[in-house]
Amino acid sequence: ILTRILLFIQIIALLKGSFRFVDKYGQPTDGTELALLLYGGGTVCDDDFDDHDANIICQAAMGRLYILEAWETAEEWSSIQSRYQIAIDNVNCASAENWSECSYITDHNCKHNEDVLLNCTLTGLR
């Protein structure tokens, strides 16, 4: 039943047109394992990215009950990265409580080895 709930949460996020996660093969994943983070159909660059930004994104993508488990830079994670444009850079959620208060730019200076990989978990399961 937990899998169905996670899938439902992910479908809601897709309908909002914001964040989603894909695995090394480009298949959608629920974000509870390390996966390529996508925003608006493109990747997220790691410039200025930090744990607080990742926490805000976990909650925006999956609901308020989710928090950061881990994040890292993709380096040469998967060949699927080149299938996507880089959508956003310089994410800054420093004083934000939710994604709508964060800032970012769409004009980037990144390469795909700077793509963000993210793993979220339910609060209390960490």
N, C-alpha and C positions, 0 to 999 in steps of 0.2 A: 504494500500500500504506500510505503514511503517513496518508492520509485514513481508511482503514479502522481503523487503530490508534487515531487520534484519536476516531473514532466509538465504538469499543469502550470507550475510557476514559470517554467521556461517558455511555455506557449504564451503566457501573458506578457512576458518580457518581449517576445518577438512581435506581438501585436502592438506594443507600444513603440516599436521601431527603434529600440535603443541597443542594448548590449546582447550579445550571444557568444557562445563558446563553440569551438570546433577542435576535434582531435587531430592527430598527425596525418590522418587520411582525409581530412576535410569533412568528416561526419559530425553532425551536431552532437553535443554532449551537454550534460546538465550543470557543468561548472564545479562539480564536487571532486574533480580530479584535475591535475594540471593541464590546462588547455589554452589554445590561442584565443585571446580576447579580441572580439570584433565589436566595433561600434558603427552603426549606420552602414554596415556591409564592408567596412575596411578595418585594418589593424590599428592598434593603439601603440604609439611610440613611447619608449621608456624615459625620454628626456624629462627631468624634474619629477618623475613618478616616484611615489613613496608608499609606505604602508597605510597611511591615512587615506590616500587616494584609492588604494586597493580596497580598503574596508568600505568606503562610500560606494564604490562600484559594485562590490558584492551585494550590498543592500539594494542598490538600484536595479541590478540584474535579477536578483533572486528573492528579494523581500527583506524586511527589517530583521528577521530572525537569523540572517546569515552574516558571517564575518570572514575576514581573511584567514585562510589557512597558510598559504604561501604564494609568493609571486617571484618571478625571475625574468631575465631577459632571454629572448628566444635563441640568440646566437644562430646556430644552424640547426634548429629544431626539426624542421620539416620542409620538404619541397613545396607544400601547399601554400606556404606564406606568400610566394610570388603570384599566386592567383588573385590576391587582393591588393587594392590600393592602400596606402597608409592614410587613414581617415583623420586621425587627430594626434596632436603633439602638445607638449608642455602642459599636461593636465595638472591643475592646481586646485586642490580641495582643502587647503590649509585651514581655513576658518569655517568650512562648510559642515553642515549637518546632513545635507542630502545632495544628490547629483545636480539638481537645478541651481544650486549655489556655487558650483565649481566652474572654473574657467579652463579653456583650452583653445588651441589654434588649429586651423585646418591647413594652413600653409606650413609645411614641415621641412625639416632638413635631415630626415632620417633615412635609414636603409632597413631592410627587413631583419637584419641581425639585432635590431633594437626593438622589435615587436615584444609586447608584454604577454607573458604566459601567466595565468591566474588560476588559483584553486580556492574555492570558498567552502565553508563548512557551517553547519547549524550551530548557533550559539549553545555553548555547554557541551558540545561534543569534542572540543579541541583539547 
